């Protein structure tokens, strides 16, 4: 056999194996993202039916659901559900969206505490939870979002202390905590 033919066949074999491995990884990540979105959705009231496409029975891939943008890998990159009159607690299941870089849930009716699990979103660069009804303390774990640059928590009902850990977030460039309950620095 001609030795020049072995090289293209070997490269083709590596490409096929690499492609199969990537597809398997993306599929596992996609299932995690899908289940996380459905868990998040299950806790919400959606009077304007903005999230009707958000269903396991939907013929659309979740990357085509309203408010979602994905990487080419199919993992969720951003979730923008601004001003949709959504109401309910914020599900910690969103912390499973490991590729999430932007989360904007502003101008809705989310309530309860901000889940400390959001601190596991190491790729998160923008977190906008302003103009909601979040209460309780700001989780110190948000400082673990090592790439977080912008954090809007203004116009909520947040209480207690501002975590000192937020001050040590080296990437944080903009922090808005205005118009909440009384603040104290720790």
C-alpha positions in Angstrom: 0.0 0.0 0.0 1.2 3.5 -0.8 2.6 5.2 2.4 1.1 8.5 1.4 -2.4 7.1 1.8 -1.8 6.1 5.4 -1.5 9.8 6.5 -4.9 11.0 5.2 -6.6 7.9 6.6 -5.0 8.4 10.0 -6.0 12.1 10.1 -9.6 11.2 9.1 -9.7 8.6 11.9 -8.6 11.1 14.5 -11.1 13.6 13.2 -13.9 11.1 13.4 -12.9 10.1 17.0 -12.6 13.7 18.1 -15.9 14.6 16.5 -17.6 11.7 18.3 -16.1 12.6 21.6 -17.2 16.3 21.2 -20.7 15.2 20.3 -21.0 13.0 23.3 -19.7 15.8 25.6 -22.0 18.4 24.0 -25.0 16.0 24.3 -24.3 15.4 28.0 -23.9 19.2 28.6 -27.0 19.9 26.5 -29.1 17.5 28.7 -27.8 19.2 31.8 -28.7 22.6 30.4 -32.2 21.4 29.3 -33.0 19.9 32.7 -31.8 23.1 34.4 -33.9 25.3 32.2 -37.0 23.1 32.8 -36.4 23.1 36.6 -36.1 26.9 36.5 -39.3 27.3 34.4 -41.3 24.9 36.6 -41.1 27.4 39.5 -42.3 30.4 37.5 -45.6 32.1 36.9 -45.7 33.4 33.3 -48.9 35.4 32.9 -47.9 36.8 29.5 -47.0 33.2 28.3 -43.6 34.5 27.2 -42.0 31.1 27.9 -44.5 28.9 26.0 -41.7 27.5 23.8 -39.9 26.3 27.0 -41.1 22.7 27.1 -39.6 19.3 26.9 -42.3 18.6 24.2 -41.2 21.5 22.1 -40.0 20.8 18.6 -37.4 23.6 19.0 -33.9 23.0 20.5 -33.7 25.1 23.7 -31.1 27.3 21.9 -34.1 28.6 20.0 -36.3 29.2 23.0 -37.2 32.8 23.8 -34.5 34.6 25.7 -31.7 32.1 25.2 -28.4 32.4 23.2 -26.0 29.5 22.8 -22.4 28.8 22.0 -21.8 26.9 18.8 -21.3 23.8 21.0 -25.0 24.1 22.0 -24.4 25.2 25.6 -26.2 28.2 26.9 -24.2 31.4 26.8 -26.8 33.9 27.8 -30.3 34.0 29.4 -32.0 37.4 28.8 -35.6 37.4 30.3 -35.8 41.1 31.0 -39.2 42.7 31.6 -41.4 39.6 31.0 -43.6 39.8 34.1 -42.2 36.5 35.4 -42.7 35.7 39.0 -41.4 33.2 41.5 -38.3 32.1 43.3 -35.0 31.9 41.4 -34.1 28.3 41.0 -30.6 27.2 42.0 -30.7 24.9 39.0 -29.5 27.8 36.9 -26.1 27.2 38.5 -25.8 24.1 36.4 -25.5 26.2 33.2 -21.7 26.0 33.3 -21.1 28.1 30.1 -23.4 30.9 31.1 -21.8 34.3 30.7 -24.8 36.6 31.0 -27.9 36.3 33.2 -30.4 39.1 33.0 -33.7 38.6 34.8 -34.3 42.3 35.6 -37.7 44.0 35.7 -39.7 41.0 36.8 -41.2 39.7 40.0 -38.7 37.2 41.3 -38.7 36.9 45.1 -37.1 35.1 47.9 -33.3 34.8 48.3 -30.7 34.9 45.6 -29.4 31.3 45.6 -25.8 31.0 46.8 -25.4 28.2 44.2 -25.0 31.0 41.5 -21.5 31.3 42.8 -20.7 28.2 40.8 -21.1 30.1 37.5 -17.4 30.7 37.0 -17.9 32.0 33.4 -20.6 34.5 34.4 -19.6 38.1 33.4 -23.0 39.9 33.8 -25.6 39.3 36.5 -28.6 41.6 36.4 -31.3 40.9 39.0 -32.4 44.5 39.4 -36.0 45.6 39.7 -37.3 42.5 41.4 -38.4 41.6 44.9 -35.4 39.6 46.1 -35.0 39.7 49.8 -32.5 38.3 52.4 -28.8 38.8 52.3 -26.6 38.9 49.2 -24.8 35.6 49.0 -21.1 35.9 49.6 -20.6 33.0 47.1 -21.2 35.5 44.3 -17.6 36.5 44.7 -16.7 33.0 43.4 -17.9 34.1 40.0 -14.3 34.7 39.0 -15.1 36.5 35.7 -18.0 38.6 37.0 -17.6 42.2 35.7 -21.1 43.7 36.2 -23.5 43.0 39.1 -26.8 44.8 39.3 -28.9 44.1 42.4 -30.5 47.5 42.7 -34.3 48.0 43.3 -34.9 44.9 45.4 -35.6 44.3 49.0 -32.2 42.9 49.9 -31.2 43.2 53.6 -28.4 42.8 56.0 -24.8 43.3 55.1 -22.9 43.7 51.9 -20.5 40.8 51.8 -16.9 41.9 52.1 -15.9 39.2 49.6 -17.5 41.2 46.8 -14.8 43.8 47.4 -12.2 41.2 46.6 -13.7 40.2 43.3 -10.8 41.3 41.0 -12.8 41.4 37.8 -15.8 43.3 39.2 -16.1 46.7 37.5 -19.7 47.8 38.1 -21.7 47.1 41.3 -25.1 48.7 41.7 -26.9 48.0 45.0 -29.0 51.2 45.1 -32.6 51.4 46.4 -32.6 48.4 48.6 -33.3 48.1 52.3 -30.7 49.5 54.7 -27.1 48.7 54.0 -24.1 48.1 56.2 -20.6 47.3 55.0 -18.9 44.4 56.8 
